[in-house]
Amino acid sequence: MSISNTEKRRLNDNNPSAGKGASEKAPTTPKQPRAEKTRQKLIDACIECLAKHGYAGSQLGMISDLAGVSRRPRQYYFPSRINLMLAVWHEIRLRDDAEFSKLHSVEQPLEKTVELILEFAFKKYRTPRYIADLELKLAMRSDDDLARELGPLIEQREKEADQLWLSLFAKVDKPAEQIIVTRYLHVSLLRGLAVEYLSRQDTKNLADLEQEFSRILHSVLA
């Protein structure tokens, strides 16, 4: 006696073990790596656009074209421009943390800590992600939506950075306030180097500026 397709479906529904090898393999599983790759391509393209064209020039169409991602998937991952910019900011923090964690993973002399911080800084300020990060901070002056979303994140990040420096230089015989001011000096000098790098065609003087930067930081933390 033959069984109709409807009856087969009814029997399978009543028997949870029926048809398990095919039906329980979630179709989204093989798509997840591709989905993350698409999302990452958009973030990377946004970083590149910010570094080359600034915040105002980094429009969603340009970013999607550079990433090779059509409008619909871009809207799925990032419904708005602010969503994408926030994702970029978080991505920059993740990359910075991954690199910076190597600098203080072991006990080392103070001089070595300062040298590693400077080495990290001098490599970083010329990178697209550092320029993109500066663009996002500057854009908060004129984009209220960005300022509202990104401002608290940056404020929290600054507090974490303060605590990190206090832990790195806990053995320095200086008040905590002075250590934090030194960090602000470090950040300000680094941003100045980035502006020099972006605004000058001849960047030969950057090596001299880096050397003076090193001298200042060593002298303050000595």
Secondary structure as GFF3:
##gff-version 3
##sequence-region A 1 222
A	DSSP	alpha_helix	5	14	.	.	.	ID=ss1
A	DSSP	alpha_helix	20	23	.	.	.	ID=ss2
A	DSSP	alpha_helix	31	57	.	.	.	ID=ss3
A	DSSP	alpha_helix	60	67	.	.	.	ID=ss4
A	DSSP	alpha_helix	71	77	.	.	.	ID=ss5
A	DSSP	alpha_helix	81	100	.	.	.	ID=ss6
A	DSSP	three_ten_helix	101	104	.	.	.	ID=ss7
A	DSSP	alpha_helix	110	124	.	.	.	ID=ss8
A	DSSP	alpha_helix	128	139	.	.	.	ID=ss9
A	DSSP	alpha_helix	144	168	.	.	.	ID=ss10
A	DSSP	alpha_helix	176	199	.	.	.	ID=ss11
A	DSSP	alpha_helix	206	221	.	.	.	ID=ss12
###
